[in-house]
Amino acid sequence: MKKQHGFNLVELMVVVAIVAIIAAIAYPSYTEQVRKARRAECGGGLTSLASAMERYFTVNSTYLGAADGGDPTGEPEIFTSTCPVDGGTATYNLTISAATASTYTVQAAPTGAQTKDKCGTLTLTSTGLKGVTGADAGVTRQDCW
């Protein structure tokens, strides 16, 4: 009798099941790490927008007028309005949510694939106070920044 070499169907199905279990565990973890990396990148973009606001204040002695059309709120005229700041598919929209002559608050609202992020909208004030709004229950500022 000739001996045959190879895999039988049961062995192949066991391997497929093992790969499926590993993928089911790994994929959610991977997507969460991608969201976390995008959030960190946009946190840097939000800090850069705050720096642009400070430069605007140095020249104009007010934060008013830094948004499109000279409004106290809206998309920034002095900086890009999306993250990543160097282009690509937008994951956050940057806006000036409140500005007065002496204070401001800027925010990064998730968009596209990032809308499922547990942290919601990131905020940063003229005093350097970092915050989150619309975050999932139990998520703190320290978890997101």
C-alpha positions as CSV (number, residue, x, y, z in Angstrom):
1,M,0.0,0.0,0.0
2,K,1.1,3.5,-0.8
3,K,1.2,5.9,2.1
4,Q,-0.4,9.3,1.3
5,H,0.9,12.6,2.7
6,G,-1.0,15.8,3.4
7,F,-3.8,17.2,5.6
8,N,-7.2,15.8,6.0
9,L,-10.3,18.0,6.2
10,V,-10.6,17.8,10.1
11,E,-7.0,19.0,10.5
12,L,-7.6,21.9,8.1
13,M,-10.9,22.9,9.9
14,V,-9.1,22.9,13.3
15,V,-6.5,25.3,11.9
16,V,-9.2,27.5,10.3
17,A,-11.0,27.6,13.7
18,I,-7.9,28.6,15.6
19,V,-7.1,31.4,13.1
20,A,-10.7,32.7,13.4
21,I,-10.5,32.8,17.2
22,I,-7.2,34.6,17.2
23,A,-8.5,37.1,14.6
24,A,-11.7,37.7,16.6
25,I,-9.6,38.6,19.6
26,A,-6.9,40.6,17.8
27,Y,-8.9,42.8,15.5
28,P,-10.8,44.8,18.1
29,S,-7.6,45.4,20.0
30,Y,-5.9,46.5,16.7
31,T,-8.7,48.9,15.9
32,E,-8.7,50.4,19.4
33,Q,-4.9,51.0,19.1
34,V,-5.4,52.7,15.7
35,R,-8.1,55.0,17.3
36,K,-5.7,55.8,20.2
37,A,-2.9,56.7,17.8
38,R,-5.2,59.0,15.8
39,R,-6.4,60.6,19.0
40,A,-2.8,61.2,20.1
41,E,-1.9,62.7,16.8
42,C,-4.8,65.1,16.9
43,G,-4.0,66.0,20.5
44,G,-0.8,67.3,19.0
45,G,-2.7,69.1,16.3
46,L,-5.0,70.7,18.9
47,T,-1.9,71.9,20.8
48,S,-0.5,73.3,17.5
49,L,-3.8,75.2,17.0
50,A,-3.5,76.6,20.5
51,S,0.0,77.8,19.6
52,A,-1.4,79.5,16.4
53,M,-4.0,81.2,18.6
54,E,-1.2,82.5,20.8
55,R,0.7,83.8,17.8
56,Y,-2.5,85.5,16.6
57,F,-3.0,87.1,20.0
58,T,0.6,88.4,20.0
59,V,0.0,90.2,16.7
60,N,-3.6,91.3,17.3
61,S,-3.9,91.6,21.1
62,T,-7.1,89.6,20.9
63,Y,-8.3,86.1,20.1
64,L,-11.3,87.4,18.3
65,G,-11.2,87.1,14.6
66,A,-9.1,83.9,14.4
67,A,-12.0,81.9,13.0
68,D,-13.2,82.1,9.4
69,G,-14.9,85.3,8.6
70,G,-13.6,86.9,11.8
71,D,-16.2,85.2,13.9
72,P,-15.5,84.3,17.6
73,T,-16.3,80.6,16.8
74,G,-16.0,78.2,13.9
75,E,-13.3,76.8,11.7
76,P,-9.9,78.4,12.3
77,E,-8.7,80.8,9.6
78,I,-5.2,80.7,11.0
79,F,-4.7,76.9,11.1
80,T,-5.9,73.8,9.3
81,S,-9.4,72.7,10.2
82,T,-8.8,68.9,10.2
83,C,-6.5,66.3,11.7
84,P,-4.1,65.0,10.5
85,V,-2.8,68.5,10.0
86,D,-0.5,67.4,7.2
87,G,-3.4,66.1,5.0
88,G,-4.9,62.7,4.4
89,T,-8.3,61.4,5.5
90,A,-9.8,63.6,8.2
91,T,-10.2,61.9,11.6
92,Y,-11.0,65.0,13.6
93,N,-12.4,68.4,12.8
94,L,-10.7,71.3,14.6
95,T,-12.8,74.3,15.6
96,I,-12.6,77.3,17.8
97,S,-15.6,76.7,20.1
98,A,-15.4,79.9,22.1
99,A,-13.2,83.0,21.8
100,T,-13.2,86.3,23.6
101,A,-10.6,89.1,23.6
102,S,-8.6,87.3,26.3
103,T,-9.6,83.6,26.3
104,Y,-10.4,80.8,23.9
105,T,-11.4,77.2,23.8
106,V,-10.5,75.0,20.8
107,Q,-11.9,71.5,20.2
108,A,-11.3,68.4,18.0
109,A,-14.5,66.6,17.2
110,P,-14.1,63.0,15.8
111,T,-15.3,62.3,12.3
112,G,-15.3,59.4,9.9
113,A,-13.9,56.2,11.4
114,Q,-12.9,58.0,14.5
115,T,-16.5,58.6,15.6
116,K,-16.6,55.3,17.4
117,D,-13.8,56.5,19.7
118,K,-14.6,56.3,23.4
119,C,-13.2,59.8,24.2
120,G,-15.6,61.9,22.1
121,T,-14.5,65.5,21.5
122,L,-11.2,66.7,22.9
123,T,-11.0,70.3,24.2
124,L,-8.2,72.7,25.1
125,T,-8.5,76.2,26.7
126,S,-6.2,79.2,26.7
127,T,-5.1,78.3,30.2
128,G,-3.9,74.9,29.0
129,L,-6.8,72.9,30.6
130,K,-7.4,69.7,28.6
131,G,-10.8,68.1,28.6
132,V,-13.2,65.7,26.9
133,T,-16.9,66.0,26.1
134,G,-19.3,63.3,24.9
135,A,-17.0,60.6,26.2
136,D,-18.4,57.1,27.1
137,A,-19.4,56.5,30.7
138,G,-16.4,56.0,33.0
139,V,-13.9,57.6,30.6
140,T,-11.8,60.4,32.1
141,R,-9.7,63.1,30.7
142,Q,-6.6,61.2,31.7
143,D,-7.7,58.2,29.6
144,C,-7.9,60.4,26.5
145,W,-5.1,62.9,26.7
